[in-house]
């Protein structure tokens, strides 16, 4: 499903050049529900989309329904057994898998809900799809409001995040784009990275 509605943004930057924008959105994403009282609310993504439509911004971008990420896509970063667990766990089966829930840190912050794996496939698919379009020069800017769930680790959920779509998108971008040191940039800035372990 792809809806072409323009493909260019308004002029941006000092050069005034129009940028091609690909905006990834699945209308079903707002139906996922982390549960009563949970601060993560995917329906806000639907509300954001409605605002974009209301303000006429969709006509300035290509709206693309993300292709669901497959197991092999997710396993480019995540462990096979973790992905298999996410694929199989449901609210009905979670009581039989208490050990696995603990092992993979799925519980209060990262609850099991209906469609959990589908949700992961959708948001990861949008981010990887955006990286693919950037790599192939189809767009200059890729947007996936459902993505950015960067707390997930290789073998566990964390901070409302089950699949780290940011790492998956970066792995895709690195297929084309080279890495260069920050000091090679024309502007001066400092990057401070926290000490963390992805395993």
N, C-alpha and C positions, 0 to 999 in steps of 0.2 A: 504494500500500500504506500503510494507516494503521492503527495499532493504538491504540485509545483505552484507556487503562488508568487512568483517574482524572481527570487533567487538573489537579489542584491539588497544591501542595506542602504540606509541613508549615508551620505558621505561621512567618513570617520577619519579622525586624525588630521594633521596639518596639511597632508597632501590632497585632501578632498576626494580621494579615489574611493569608489564604491567597493565594498567588500561583499563577496558572496558568502551567505550564511546558510548553513544546514542546521535545522532545528529538529532534534529527535524527540518525538512524543508518541506515546501509546495511550489512547483514550482509556484503556483498562487500568492503567497504573493507579488511578485514584481509588480503585475498589479494594486495594490491599489494606489490611487493618491490623496493626500491631497489637491492638487490644485496648480495653478500657483504661484510661488514665495514662497511657504511654505517650511520651512527648513526640515521638516520631509519627507523623501523620501524612502518609502518601497522598491523601486527598488534596493537600495543599498544592501539589503539582498540577492537578486539574484546575484549581482556582487560578494559578499562575497562567495557565494556558488560556483560560477564559479572559483574563485581563489583557493578554497579548492580542486576543481576537477583538475585544472591545475597543482597544486603542488603535486598531488597524495595523498592527505591527506584523501580522502573519503574511501580509501581502509583500513584505520586503525580504522574505526568506523562503527557502525551500523547506517544507514540513515533511519529515520522513518518519514513518513508523519503524522503530528499531527491529532488526532481525534478532530473535532470541539467541543468546549465546549458548553454544553447545557445551557438553561436558569437556570436550577436548580444548575448547577455548578457555574455559575456567581453569583447567589443569595446567595451563601455561605458567601459572603462578601457584595456584592452590594444590594441596595434596589430593591425590585420587580418592583416598578413603574419606576425606572431609567432604569433597564434592558428592560422593556417593551417599554420604549421610544426609546432606542437605536435600538431595533428590528424593530420598525415601522417607524422611521424617514428616509426620503430620500431627495435628492436634490429637487425633485418635490413637496414634502409635507411640506418642512420646513417653507414656508411663512405662512402656516395655523397654525403653532405651535410656534409662536414667544415667547409666554409666557413660554412654556416648554423649549425652547432653552435657555432662560435667566436663568430659574430655575436650569437647569442642566449644566450651563456654557458651552454650545456648541455654537461655533461661530468662532471667528477669529483664536485663537490658536488651537482649536479643532473643525475644520469645519465638516459639513455634506458632505460626498462624496459617490459616488456609491459603494455599497458593504461594507459600514462602519461596519455593525453588523457582517458580514462574516469575516471581518478582525479581529475584536475583538475575535470572536470565534476561529479563527485560532491561533492567538498568545497566547491567554489564554490556549487553548488546548495543545499547545506545552509545555508550562511551567508546567501545571498540569500533563501532560503525563510524563515529565521528572521526576517530583517528585514521581509519581507512580512507575516508573522504579527504581528509587533510593530506594524507600521503599521496593520493592520486591527483591532487590539485583540483578536485571538484568544488571545494569551498576554501575560503580563507579563515572562516570562523565556524566552529562546531559547538552547538549548545545541547546539553542533555541535563535538564533540571532534575531528572530522577537520579542522576549519578552523583559522583563525588563522595561515595561511601568508603572513605579511605582508612578507616580504623581496622578493618578486617585483616587478619594475619594469615599466613600460609595455611595454618592448620586450626584456626579458630575464629569465631565471631568476636566482635568487640565494638562497643560504642554504637549500637544500633545497626552495625554493618556486618554483613555475612560474606560478601564477596568484594574484594578490593578492585573495583572497576578502574580506579586511577592507575594502579600498577599495570593492569591489563592493557589500558590505552597507551601507556608509556612504552610498554614492550612492543606494541604495534608501531608507534611512532619511530622507535629506534631502528626499525627495519629500513627506514629511508633517511632519517635525519641523523646526522652525526652529533656526538656529544663534544662540546668544547668548554674549556674552563671559563668561569665567569669573568676572569680578569681580561679576557679577550673582547669583552663587550665595550662599546664606546662610552657607556655611562658607568659611574662608579657606585657600587652598592655592596652591602655585605649580606651574605646568607648565613643564618645560624640554624643549623639542623639539630633537632633533639637527639639524644642518644636513645635509639630504639632498636629492637630486634624483631625482624619480620617472621621469625620461626615461631 
